[in-house]
Amino acid sequence: MSRKIKLIWDFRGPAAAKTAEHHEIHLKEYIQIEKLPLSITGFTVQGEMQAIAFMVVTDENMISVRDALKPHRGELYQE
């Protein structure tokens, strides 16, 4: 079984929550367009001025998604 990696995009400022929420829409669109076998996306508000959008990928998809979408960071995903 391959590892799952959470690719993360950070957003800061007064519009961070709305920007992260909107970015998740684009992540879902990318999954559909590229026909990827992925389904875990989301966004989390981490404070008044900070939020993240994320997408969970497998080892096999990580390099291509990373190169195409340029996330700010990544971490191992734990369910």
Residue, then its C-alpha position, 0 to 999 in steps of 0.5 A: m500500500s502506498r503512502k498518502i501525502k497531504l499537499i498544502w497551500d497556505f493563505r494569509g490575510p483577512a481573505a484567507a478563509k475565502t481564498a482557501e475555500h475557493h482554492e479547494i474548488h480548483l483542486k477538485e476541478y483539477i482532479q476531474i480534468e486529469k482523471l486522477p484516482l483521488s478524492i480527498t480535498g479540503f480547507t481548514v481555517q487555522g485562525e482569523m488571518q490564516a487558512i489552508a487548502f489541501m489535497v491528498v495524493t498517493d506516492e505515485n501521483m505526488i510528483s506530477v501533481r506537485d510539479a503542476l500545482k506547486p503546493h507550498r508544503g506537504e506532509l504525510y497524511q494520517e486518517 
